[in-house]
Every structure is written in structure tokens, then in C-alpha cells.
Amino acid sequence: MNVGVYVDGYNLYYGARAICGRGTPGWRWLDIRAMFTSVVAGRSGWVAPQVTRVVFCTARVKPEPGSTTQRDQDVYLKALRVAGSVDHIEYGSYVARVKTAPLAVEDRRHRPVLTTSAWPVMVRDAQGQPVADAHFMVSVARREEKGSDVNVASHLLLDACDGRIDAAVVVSNDSDLELPLRAARQRIPVGLVNPTPRYRAGALGGTSTEGAGGHWWYRLTDGDLRQHQLPDPIARLRRPGGW
């Protein structure tokens, strides 16, 4: 059984950072093929699965003064290719913009709850009376990756429809993938790997028997990430400091 793995790189990165800890080393130098080969073998229940195609969808970050982020990313992407950890890297775009939105906090299920005036910050009207239900609008700088979800969906469906794969693993918790996942499940068995510590997006659910059947769901763990690292060094490429 030929298995294709389709990875939303930014969903994986930020999810893994939340799982392992933002400032902790030991997880970023990830061997993608090795990790998902292990996950498929241990979780899928598929007969004789072989990971024969790994598509990594990402975007190149923009340089920032005093930051090594761009250089570190370039080293890692080269290492993935040298190691044969991915078969294809599909690039989206990376944009910086200002967004304005109501100030909010997360509830226990990570849903936004709008913040209203309360001590130590209160709002008064022109007559000096408290405005208890006032909302705060804030502008923030946002760096966003664009295109990875579309690229994941495109490669998944093209490979499934062309008969290039017998089963697929999709690595994302982006609810925008609901339709392509449903379409793929009609044709081949699909495993969905949630790379975040959050609950799986409800739109990405389903049943194991729908369509082609043999579907499964899994959430990555700290151990999955730390136990599957690339060699260091590999060729002349070394793990960046702090990774």
C-alpha cells in the first residue's frame, strides 16, 4: 500500500511549538518521513503501508533585523531534501499586515471571549459614567502564511485521482480542509493527524467506514516529535542553535 503524506508546514510548526514548548530545544530538527512512517505503522491498521510520497507545504519567512529565523528555515529545508525526508516542497506566500479586531481572551476550548471593561481598565462615557459593556478595539501586527491549505488539498486530490497513492495522511487541524478530505475519503483510506494540542476541528471529523473506509484520526505527542529528529550534522548542514 503506497501512502502519501501531505503536511501543512506552518500548522505543524506552531502546533509542535505549543506541544513541546516555545523556548525548548529538541523538536524542530524534525524528520518528517520517519515520524509519519512510525505514526502510520502504529496507528493506521492498514496492511503493509509504505510511505512513498511526502509533500511538505510551507512558505519562506521574511528576514527580520537581528533574527536568524530565515537562515534557520533555509538550513532546515535543505536538510529535509538532503535527507530524503520529503519528496516535494510546495511554497505558498508569507505576508505581514496590520489587523484590527476586538480584544479577546480564550475560553477552555480555545474559543474567543470578547473582553469588556473591568478593573484595572475601565471606560467612562462623556458624562463620566461607567460603560460596563464597552469593548476594546486593537490593531496588531500579524505575520501570516498563505496557500498551504490549498496546496495540501491540491496535491492530495491530484495524487488520489491519478492513482499515485493507495492511502493518504493529512497533517493539519485547519477546518478549511473539510471538503477535500471528504472527497478523498470517498476514494482512498485517509488518516488525519492533528499536529496541535487543541481539540480536532469539528469539520474534520467523520466515520472510519465512510466512502473507501479505513480512515483514522490521531493527535501528535511530544514523544512523536522528539524521537524523530534528522541526523546532526547531515552533509554539511547542522541543526541551528536552540533547535
C-alpha positions as CSV (number, residue, x, y, z in Angstrom):
1,M,0.0,0.0,0.0
2,N,1.6,3.3,-1.2
3,V,0.9,6.1,1.3
4,G,1.2,9.8,0.6
5,V,1.7,12.2,3.4
6,Y,0.6,15.9,3.0
7,V,1.8,18.3,5.6
8,D,0.7,21.9,6.3
9,G,4.1,23.1,7.5
10,Y,3.0,26.1,9.5
11,N,0.2,24.2,11.2
12,L,2.8,21.6,12.1
13,Y,5.4,24.1,13.3
14,Y,3.1,26.2,15.5
15,G,1.3,23.1,16.8
16,A,4.6,21.4,17.7
17,R,5.8,24.5,19.4
18,A,2.6,24.5,21.6
19,I,3.1,20.8,22.4
20,C,6.8,20.9,23.2
21,G,7.1,24.5,24.5
22,R,8.1,27.6,22.6
23,G,11.6,28.0,24.1
24,T,12.5,24.4,24.4
25,P,15.0,22.7,22.1
26,G,15.0,19.2,20.7
27,W,12.0,19.1,18.4
28,R,12.5,21.5,15.5
29,W,15.0,19.4,13.5
30,L,12.2,17.1,12.6
31,D,12.5,14.1,10.3
32,I,9.1,14.2,8.7
33,R,9.2,10.9,6.8
34,A,10.5,9.0,9.8
35,M,7.8,10.4,12.1
36,F,4.9,9.7,9.9
37,T,6.2,6.3,8.9
38,S,6.1,5.5,12.6
39,V,2.7,7.0,13.1
40,V,1.2,5.1,10.1
41,A,2.7,1.8,11.3
42,G,1.4,2.2,14.8
43,R,-2.0,3.8,14.2
44,S,-3.4,3.1,10.8
45,G,-4.2,-0.6,10.9
46,W,-3.5,-0.6,7.1
47,V,-2.0,-3.7,5.5
48,A,1.8,-3.3,4.6
49,P,1.7,0.5,4.4
50,Q,4.8,2.2,2.8
51,V,5.2,6.0,2.9
52,T,6.2,6.6,-0.7
53,R,5.4,10.3,-1.1
54,V,5.8,13.2,1.3
55,V,4.6,16.6,0.3
56,F,5.6,19.5,2.6
57,C,3.7,22.7,2.1
58,T,5.2,25.9,3.6
59,A,6.3,29.4,2.9
60,R,9.6,31.2,3.2
61,V,9.7,33.6,6.1
62,K,10.8,37.2,5.5
63,P,14.1,38.4,7.0
64,E,13.9,40.5,10.2
65,P,16.6,42.6,11.7
66,G,18.6,40.7,14.3
67,S,16.8,37.4,13.7
68,T,18.2,34.2,12.3
69,T,14.7,32.8,11.5
70,Q,15.1,33.0,7.8
71,R,18.6,31.4,7.7
72,D,17.5,28.7,10.1
73,Q,14.5,27.8,7.9
74,D,16.7,27.7,4.8
75,V,19.0,25.3,6.6
76,Y,16.2,23.0,7.6
77,L,14.5,22.9,4.2
78,K,17.9,22.0,2.6
79,A,18.3,19.3,5.3
80,L,14.9,17.8,4.5
81,R,15.8,17.5,0.9
82,V,19.3,16.1,1.5
83,A,18.0,13.5,4.0
84,G,15.2,12.4,1.6
85,S,12.7,13.3,4.4
86,V,10.4,14.9,1.9
87,D,9.8,14.3,-1.8
88,H,8.4,17.7,-2.7
89,I,8.2,21.1,-1.1
90,E,5.4,23.3,-2.3
91,Y,5.7,27.0,-1.4
92,G,2.9,29.4,-0.6
93,S,3.5,33.0,0.4
94,Y,4.3,34.8,3.6
95,V,2.8,38.3,4.3
96,A,2.9,40.8,7.1
97,R,-0.1,43.1,7.7
98,V,-1.9,45.0,10.4
99,K,-5.3,43.7,11.6
100,T,-7.9,45.4,13.7
101,A,-10.2,43.3,15.9
102,P,-12.0,43.3,19.3
103,L,-9.7,42.4,22.2
104,A,-10.5,38.9,23.4
105,V,-9.3,36.0,25.6
106,E,-9.6,32.3,25.1
107,D,-12.0,30.0,27.0
108,R,-11.2,26.4,28.0
109,R,-11.9,25.2,24.5
110,H,-9.8,28.0,22.9
111,R,-12.8,29.9,21.7
112,P,-12.6,33.8,21.8
113,V,-14.4,35.6,24.5
114,L,-14.6,39.4,24.0
115,T,-13.1,41.5,26.7
116,T,-15.3,44.2,28.3
117,S,-14.3,47.0,30.6
118,A,-13.3,45.9,34.1
119,W,-10.7,47.0,36.6
120,P,-7.9,47.8,36.2
121,V,-9.1,49.3,32.9
122,M,-12.5,50.9,32.9
123,V,-14.3,53.0,30.3
124,R,-16.4,56.1,31.0
125,D,-18.8,58.0,28.7
126,A,-18.7,61.7,28.1
127,Q,-20.7,62.3,31.3
128,G,-18.2,60.3,33.4
129,Q,-20.5,57.3,33.8
130,P,-19.0,53.8,33.6
131,V,-19.6,51.8,30.4
132,A,-19.7,48.3,31.7
133,D,-20.1,46.5,28.4
134,A,-17.6,48.5,26.4
135,H,-15.4,46.5,24.0
136,F,-11.8,47.4,23.1
137,M,-10.6,47.5,19.5
138,V,-6.9,46.9,18.9
139,S,-4.6,46.9,15.9
140,V,-1.9,44.3,15.9
141,A,0.9,43.3,13.5
142,R,0.2,39.8,12.0
143,R,2.5,37.6,10.0
144,E,0.5,35.1,8.0
145,E,1.3,32.2,5.8
146,K,-0.9,31.9,2.7
147,G,-1.6,29.0,0.5
148,S,-0.6,25.9,2.4
149,D,-4.1,24.6,3.0
150,V,-4.9,25.0,-0.8
151,N,-1.6,23.3,-1.7
152,V,-2.2,20.4,0.7
153,A,-5.7,19.9,-0.8
154,S,-4.5,20.1,-4.4
155,H,-1.7,17.6,-4.0
156,L,-3.9,15.3,-2.0
157,L,-6.7,15.2,-4.6
158,L,-4.4,15.1,-7.6
159,D,-2.5,12.2,-6.3
160,A,-5.6,10.3,-5.2
161,C,-7.4,10.8,-8.5
162,D,-4.3,9.9,-10.6
163,G,-3.9,6.7,-8.7
164,R,-0.4,7.7,-7.4
165,I,-1.3,6.6,-3.8
166,D,-3.4,3.9,-2.2
167,A,-3.9,5.9,1.1
168,A,-3.2,9.3,2.5
169,V,-2.2,11.0,5.7
170,V,-3.1,14.7,6.0
171,V,-1.3,16.7,8.7
172,S,-3.3,19.7,9.7
173,N,-6.1,20.9,12.0
174,D,-7.4,23.5,9.5
175,S,-11.1,23.3,9.1
176,D,-10.8,24.7,5.6
177,L,-9.8,21.2,4.5
178,E,-13.2,19.7,5.2
179,L,-14.3,19.4,1.6
180,P,-11.1,18.0,0.1
181,L,-10.9,15.5,3.0
182,R,-14.4,14.3,2.4
183,A,-13.7,13.9,-1.3
184,A,-10.5,12.0,-0.7
185,R,-12.2,9.6,1.8
186,Q,-14.6,8.6,-1.0
187,R,-11.7,7.3,-3.0
188,I,-9.0,6.1,-0.6
189,P,-8.4,5.5,3.2
190,V,-7.3,8.7,4.9
191,G,-5.6,9.3,8.2
192,L,-5.9,12.8,9.7
193,V,-3.1,13.9,12.1
194,N,-3.8,16.8,14.3
195,P,-0.4,18.5,15.0
196,T,-1.7,20.8,17.7
197,P,-2.6,20.3,21.4
198,R,-6.1,21.7,20.7
199,Y,-9.2,19.7,20.0
200,R,-9.6,18.4,16.5
201,A,-11.6,20.9,14.4
202,G,-15.1,19.6,14.3
203,A,-15.4,20.0,10.5
204,L,-12.6,17.4,10.1
205,G,-14.4,14.6,11.8
206,G,-16.2,11.7,10.1
207,T,-16.5,8.0,10.5
208,S,-13.9,5.3,9.8
209,T,-16.2,3.5,7.4
210,E,-17.4,6.2,5.1
211,G,-16.5,6.0,1.4
212,A,-13.5,3.8,0.9
213,G,-13.3,3.1,4.7
214,G,-10.2,2.5,6.8
215,H,-10.0,6.1,8.0
216,W,-8.4,7.2,11.3
217,W,-7.6,10.2,13.4
218,Y,-4.6,10.9,15.6
219,R,-3.0,13.8,17.6
220,L,0.8,14.2,17.8
221,T,2.6,14.0,21.1
222,D,5.8,15.4,22.5
223,G,7.4,12.0,22.1
224,D,6.5,11.7,18.4
225,L,8.3,15.0,17.7
226,R,11.4,14.5,19.9
227,Q,12.0,10.9,18.9
228,H,12.2,11.6,15.2
229,Q,15.0,14.0,14.5
230,L,17.3,14.3,11.5
231,P,21.0,13.4,11.9
232,D,23.2,16.2,13.0
233,P,25.1,17.1,11.0
234,I,23.7,15.9,7.7
235,A,26.1,16.5,4.9
236,R,27.4,20.0,5.8
237,L,24.2,21.1,7.4
238,R,23.9,21.5,11.1
239,R,21.0,21.9,13.5
240,P,20.6,25.6,14.2
241,G,21.3,26.7,17.7
242,G,18.4,26.3,20.1
243,W,16.7,23.8,17.9
